[in-house]
Amino acid sequence: MIEKAINLRLMCDYAVSCSYGDIVLIICMLHDYIRLLDEVKVEDIQYQAYYRKKFIKIADRLSEQIGYDYDMVLEKCKKKLAKKEQSDDVGEDAIVLAAKYRHTRKR
């Protein structure tokens, strides 16, 4: 439960229900969005001065509250993807070996 979410227009407060997975997804989206904007080198002063800091602050605050380490999970994910890419060529290797075997056998 996220409590103390206040609607300033209506001057009432809410309790918002959100799962752990939803919070993790929000944290990841914020970090990925920041990274994407940094890669395209947004020259917008408002983004650099305000929104970037605000997004990082929100993501860090949520991460701290649920004990989630985005950087550690990102590294783990990169290692898993690298390992998967190395093992993806098994079928291609088998075809190449079969073609070589067939070629040497015909001679």
C-alpha positions in Angstrom: 0.0 0.0 0.0 1.2 3.4 -0.8 -0.4 5.8 1.7 -0.5 9.5 1.9 -0.9 10.0 -1.9 -2.7 13.4 -1.9 -4.7 14.9 -4.6 -4.0 18.6 -4.2 -6.9 19.7 -6.5 -9.6 17.8 -4.5 -7.6 18.1 -1.2 -8.2 14.4 -0.4 -5.8 11.6 0.2 -5.6 8.1 -1.2 -4.1 4.7 -0.4 -2.8 3.2 -3.6 -2.3 -0.6 -3.9 0.7 -1.6 -5.9 2.6 -4.9 -6.1 6.3 -5.4 -5.6 6.6 -6.3 -9.3 4.9 -3.1 -10.3 7.3 -1.0 -8.2 10.3 -2.9 -9.7 8.9 -2.2 -13.2 8.5 1.5 -12.4 12.1 1.7 -11.1 13.4 0.0 -14.2 11.4 2.2 -16.5 12.7 5.4 -14.8 16.3 4.2 -15.0 16.0 3.1 -18.6 14.2 6.4 -19.6 17.0 8.4 -18.1 19.6 6.3 -19.9 17.8 6.7 -23.2 17.6 10.4 -22.9 21.2 10.6 -21.9 22.2 8.6 -24.9 20.4 11.0 -27.3 22.0 13.9 -25.4 18.9 15.9 -24.8 19.9 19.5 -24.8 16.7 20.6 -23.1 17.7 22.6 -20.0 14.5 21.8 -18.2 15.2 18.1 -18.5 18.8 18.4 -17.4 18.1 20.8 -14.5 14.9 19.4 -13.2 13.4 16.2 -14.6 16.6 14.1 -14.7 17.3 14.8 -11.0 13.6 14.2 -10.1 13.5 10.9 -12.0 16.6 9.7 -10.3 15.4 10.8 -6.9 12.1 8.9 -7.4 13.8 5.7 -8.6 16.3 5.8 -5.8 13.7 6.4 -3.1 11.5 3.5 -4.4 14.5 1.3 -4.6 15.5 2.0 -1.1 12.1 1.4 0.2 11.7 -2.1 -1.3 15.4 -3.0 -1.1 15.9 -3.3 -4.9 19.4 -2.7 -6.4 18.9 -1.8 -10.1 22.6 -1.7 -11.0 23.2 -5.2 -9.6 20.2 -6.7 -11.4 21.2 -4.9 -14.6 24.7 -6.5 -14.4 23.2 -9.9 -13.7 20.9 -9.5 -16.7 23.8 -8.5 -19.0 25.8 -11.6 -18.0 22.8 -13.8 -18.6 22.2 -12.3 -22.0 25.9 -12.7 -22.9 25.9 -16.3 -21.9 22.7 -16.9 -24.0 24.2 -15.3 -27.1 27.2 -17.5 -26.8 25.1 -20.7 -26.8 22.7 -19.5 -29.5 25.0 -20.6 -32.4 24.8 -24.4 -31.6 22.5 -25.1 -34.6 24.6 -23.1 -37.0 27.7 -24.9 -35.8 26.1 -28.2 -36.4 25.1 -27.3 -39.9 28.6 -26.1 -40.8 30.2 -29.3 -39.4 27.7 -31.4 -41.3 28.4 -29.6 -44.6 32.2 -29.9 -44.0 31.8 -33.6 -43.2 29.7 -34.2 -46.4 32.2 -32.2 -48.5 35.2 -34.3 -47.3 33.3 -37.5 -47.6 32.5 -37.0 -51.4 36.2 -36.7 -52.3 
